[in-house]
């Protein structure tokens, strides 16, 4: 049995916050499918993300980054208005993967759940997506080649029975990212997946972009 939790139910904050006030964005997409296929989430419209996760898969297997021909489905991503986060200080923004793991695991422990281990393949999937988001300066669970989180996990060679993804943009540090994810039902559900055993996390920064910081967390469990 395959379980796909392509986590993204989070961007409810898109409707509740003002980018002009310097508020970062988190985006999530959550779905479980026992057949191993990908289907549209019933929460898709409420989180301002559209398109079917199975749509427009990349023509070239293993392709992970942006192409000149952008294939992310229309309506499946958000961009920041010019200058929206320009008043925030990102000079000390950094990611310590082990510390992030420990913060997540403490939260899971408090809920009676087992800890996650850092995994190289899931980290690769997270890095690939953060790089792609930074290149196109947007937040989405679709890559510019049309890939969805499940596609990206499979490309790394990780044979998953469960895979989930949380994304955030504009946060100054991981504690801010974590607060946003915990406050969002979809992201929080992914953090607390009882069957999950491994995780990968990445941060890409680009001061030339409007979003500035691009965080991706991938959680999974092998077959």
C-alpha positions in Angstrom: 0.0 0.0 0.0 1.4 3.4 -1.0 0.6 6.5 1.0 1.1 9.8 -0.6 0.9 12.9 1.6 2.1 15.7 -0.7 1.7 18.2 2.0 0.5 21.6 1.2 -2.6 22.6 2.9 -0.9 25.6 4.5 -1.3 28.6 2.4 -4.5 29.5 4.1 -2.3 32.3 5.5 -2.3 33.8 2.0 -5.9 35.0 2.5 -5.3 36.1 6.0 -2.0 38.1 5.8 -0.7 41.1 4.0 2.6 40.7 2.2 3.0 44.5 2.3 3.4 44.2 6.1 6.4 42.0 5.7 4.6 38.7 6.4 6.3 35.6 5.1 4.3 32.9 3.3 4.0 29.2 4.0 2.4 26.9 1.5 1.2 23.3 1.8 -0.7 20.6 0.0 -2.0 17.6 1.8 -3.4 14.4 0.2 -3.4 10.7 0.9 -4.0 8.1 -1.8 -3.9 4.4 -1.1 -3.5 3.6 -4.8 -0.1 5.3 -5.2 -1.5 7.8 -7.8 -1.9 11.5 -7.3 -5.2 13.3 -7.3 -6.4 16.8 -6.7 -6.7 17.9 -3.1 -10.2 19.0 -1.9 -8.4 21.8 -0.1 -6.7 23.2 -3.2 -8.9 26.2 -3.8 -8.8 27.3 -0.1 -5.1 27.5 -0.1 -4.8 29.4 -3.4 -3.0 26.6 -5.2 -4.4 25.1 -8.3 -3.9 22.3 -10.8 -3.7 18.6 -10.4 -0.4 17.3 -8.9 -0.2 14.6 -11.6 -0.4 17.1 -14.4 2.4 18.0 -16.7 5.1 15.6 -15.5 8.6 16.3 -16.9 9.4 14.8 -20.2 12.9 14.0 -19.2 13.3 11.6 -16.2 15.6 13.0 -13.6 15.3 16.6 -14.6 15.1 18.6 -11.4 15.6 22.3 -12.0 14.1 25.1 -13.9 13.9 25.0 -17.7 13.6 28.0 -20.0 10.2 26.7 -20.8 8.3 27.0 -17.5 5.8 24.2 -17.2 4.4 24.8 -13.7 0.6 24.7 -14.0 -1.1 28.1 -14.2 -2.5 29.1 -10.9 -0.4 26.7 -8.9 2.0 29.2 -7.4 2.2 32.6 -5.6 4.6 35.5 -6.2 5.4 38.3 -3.8 4.6 41.9 -4.7 7.7 44.1 -5.3 9.3 45.2 -2.1 6.9 43.1 0.1 9.7 41.8 2.4 12.3 44.4 1.8 12.1 45.7 5.4 13.2 42.4 6.9 16.8 41.6 7.9 18.1 38.3 6.4 21.8 38.9 7.1 21.8 36.1 9.8 19.4 33.8 8.1 20.9 30.2 8.0 19.9 26.6 8.4 21.4 24.1 10.7 19.8 20.8 9.5 20.6 18.9 12.8 19.1 21.7 14.9 16.0 21.8 12.7 15.7 18.0 13.0 16.0 18.3 16.8 13.3 21.1 16.9 10.9 19.0 14.8 11.7 15.8 16.8 11.0 17.6 20.1 7.7 18.7 18.8 6.9 15.1 17.7 8.1 13.8 21.1 5.8 16.1 22.9 2.9 14.6 20.9 4.1 11.0 21.6 5.6 10.4 18.2 8.8 8.8 17.2 11.7 10.9 16.0 12.8 11.5 12.4 16.2 10.8 11.0 17.9 13.0 8.4 18.1 11.3 5.0 20.4 12.3 2.1 17.8 11.5 -0.6 15.0 13.5 1.0 17.5 16.4 1.6 18.4 16.2 -2.1 14.7 16.5 -3.0 14.3 19.5 -0.6 17.3 21.3 -2.0 16.2 20.8 -5.6 12.8 22.3 -4.9 14.2 25.3 -2.9 16.7 26.0 -5.7 13.9 25.9 -8.2 11.6 28.2 -6.2 14.4 30.7 -5.7 15.2 30.7 -9.4 11.6 31.6 -10.2 11.0 33.6 -7.0 7.7 32.0 -6.0 6.1 29.6 -3.6 4.5 26.4 -4.9 4.5 22.6 -4.6 5.1 22.3 -8.3 8.5 22.6 -9.9 9.1 24.7 -12.9 9.2 21.4 -14.9 5.7 20.5 -13.7 6.9 18.1 -11.1 5.1 17.6 -7.8 6.6 16.5 -4.4 6.1 12.8 -5.1 7.9 13.1 -8.4 10.9 14.8 -6.8 11.2 12.2 -4.0 11.1 9.4 -6.6 13.9 11.0 -8.6 16.3 10.8 -5.8 16.0 7.1 -5.6 14.1 7.1 -2.2 11.5 4.3 -2.5 8.8 5.9 -0.4 5.5 4.5 0.9 4.8 7.9 2.4 6.1 11.4 1.3 5.1 14.8 2.5 6.4 18.3 1.7 6.1 21.7 3.6 7.3 24.9 1.9 7.8 28.4 3.3 9.1 31.6 1.8 10.2 34.9 3.5 11.0 33.6 7.0 14.1 34.9 8.7 14.9 31.8 10.7 13.8 28.2 11.2 11.9 29.0 14.4 9.7 31.4 12.4 9.2 28.7 9.8 8.3 26.2 12.4 5.8 28.6 14.1 4.0 29.1 10.8 3.9 25.4 10.0 2.6 24.5 13.5 -0.2 27.1 13.2 -1.3 25.8 9.8 -3.5 22.7 10.0 -2.1 21.1 6.8 1.6 21.8 7.6 1.1 20.7 11.2 -0.5 17.4 10.0 2.7 16.7 8.0 5.0 17.5 10.9 3.0 15.0 13.0 2.7 12.1 10.5 2.8 9.1 12.8 4.2 6.8 10.1 7.1 9.1 9.0 10.6 8.0 9.8 12.9 10.3 7.8 13.3 13.9 6.7 15.3 16.2 4.5 15.4 20.0 4.8 16.8 22.8 2.8 17.2 26.6 2.7 18.1 28.6 -0.4 18.6 32.4 -0.1 18.7 35.0 -2.8 18.7 38.7 -1.9 17.8 39.5 -5.5 14.4 37.9 -5.1 11.3 39.3 -3.5 10.8 36.3 -1.2 14.5 36.3 -0.1 14.4 32.8 1.6 13.0 29.5 0.3 12.5 26.7 2.8 11.5 23.1 1.9 10.9 20.2 4.3 10.4 16.7 2.9 9.2 14.0 5.3 8.9 10.3 4.4 9.0 6.7 5.1 10.6 3.9 2.9 8.7 1.0 1.6 
